[in-house]
Amino acid sequence: MPPTPAIPPHRDESLVRDSGAACAPDRGDAGRDGGDAVRGAEGAQVRDRADAHVQSAGDALVRDRGDACPGALRLHSAADGSLARLRLPAGLLTPPQARALADAADRLGDGHLSLTSRGNVELRGLGDACAAPLAGLLRDAGLLPSDQHERIRNIVASPLAGLDGQGADGGAAVQEWARELDRLLCASDVTPALSGRFLFALDDGRGDVAALGGDVTLVAEPGGTALLRVGDDAEALHLPGSAAPRAARTAAEAFLSVAHEAGNGSWRVRELPPGHDATTVRTRLRSQLPQPYETATPPTPTAPRPPRPGILTAPDGTRAALSLLAPLGRLTTAQLRRLADVAAQDGYGELRMTPWRGVVLPGLSPEAAGPRLRELATAGLVTDPASPWYGLGACTGRPGCAKSLSDVRADAVTALREDGTDTRGETTGPRADGTDPLRPDPGLLPVHWSGCARRCGHPHGAWVDVVATGDAYEVSVRGTRHPAPATATVPLTEPGRLADAVASARAAGRTTP
């Protein structure tokens, strides 16, 4: 291991409640990172980075305070009570852990769990005196292996790895990588200095999480090798798969060293200034590895491809996995307990939370998969890609978020109703134009409803952006460099027009090159 660099850690008050500003809810966004103002080279405020790409050529960025991203021990005060964010490396939960989270949400919170775009879990509506009992519940469940490292365990992995025969060599290696990387991160005296937003992405070769804008990305290759990419560097290191987790941790340590030299307080690789960029980190990393691994050109990340809801059968037909989505990213505790029961009784005893606010249950027999899927559909989970809830997301909105200008979840449900579905997301008949809302074009863009311009939780890649402005919503297509439809502004008093504007933007986005 390379010598430990002398790095002043980010301000970290993980063991006490942070009464100051916290970062926006976890979104793992490739182009945006929180609502914090940043300062340019002359000391003048540049702009609020919540609605801007953080790094562009020649753009000097200075973080003038430490990262206050919430965790499981550092709670964030929200309009609906305190919020705790629990990192789940690779999204993994055992059934007992899932039940412990359900108990925590029932006893201390609002009876729900929010799934984030990094496969993490948030508990909301927590009371003022809940920090200590929550920490005790999580420790007892094995969900807090280290108090000092709990906010930096941001590891996403291909959720279908090893289940459907896709990915390099079947893809199973990335789950082992995730466990080993988590162990290595928690064993390091250096990594607690990472921001709570620094992201590791472990892709099994299918290209799903490689497109999520990781600071350190590992991509599995056929034959047991891997590519390690730092940020959006044009080159990657080609190394044995067995060396991948340790190299990923070393890359994070190299980033901290380069960020310290840059002196601008970077939280993410893309925030490093020219001369101290991703290429610099890769060069530093290469010099610190046991041997100077060769460089290679990484594959160009494509649009993220979330698992489609339904049953996925292993190539040999002996086992199946269930893929499900939580409507608008929220699970009730009853739903989580039911998922835990299915995983324990019929599966491998494992739940995989996905970066697309879903859950994968691996290891069911083909005979059990169908009945269990129907049971979970009855419980209110999305089990069919034809569901109008598929591809639909929203931030917390009112009343949970004080910055929100509208109750976006209720407005999204109203738009569904106007589009031919009832409040449960079930069809009420064809639309006026004769199309069936339960049989949408699978190539349509995802839709995300935001209560303000921060756009917390929006998808990666291209999406239909529905943003509250106070008395109206602005609807447009974002996340693409190609020409997109002009923004439509629709008053809140016209839900029918709003539903039509969203449908038009989805259709136009579908045909965008």
Secondary structure, DSSP 8 states (H G I E B T S, - for coil): -------------TTS---S----S----SS---S-EEE-TTS-EEEEGGGS-S--TT---B--S------SSS-EEETTEEEEEE--GGGEE-HHHHHHHHHHHHHHS-SEEEE-TTS-EEEEEE-TT-HHHHHHHHHHTT--S-TTTGGG--EEE-TTTTTSS-SGGGGTHHHHHHHHHHHHHHT-SSGGGS-TT--EEEE-SSSSGGGS--SEEEEE-TTSEEEEEETT-S-EEEEEGGGHHHHHHHHHHHHHHHHHHHTS--SSGGGS-TTSSHHHHHHHHHHHSSS---EE------S-----SEEEE-TTSS-EEEEEE-GGGEEEHHHHHHHHHHHHHHSSS-EEE-TTSEEEEEEE-HHHHHHHHHHHHHTT-B--TTSTTTTEEE---TTT-TT-SS-HHHHHHHHHHHTTB-TTS-B-S--TTS--TTS--TTS--EEEESSTT-TT--SSSEEEEEE-SSEEEEEEES-SS-----EEEETT-HHHHHHHHHHHHHHHHH--
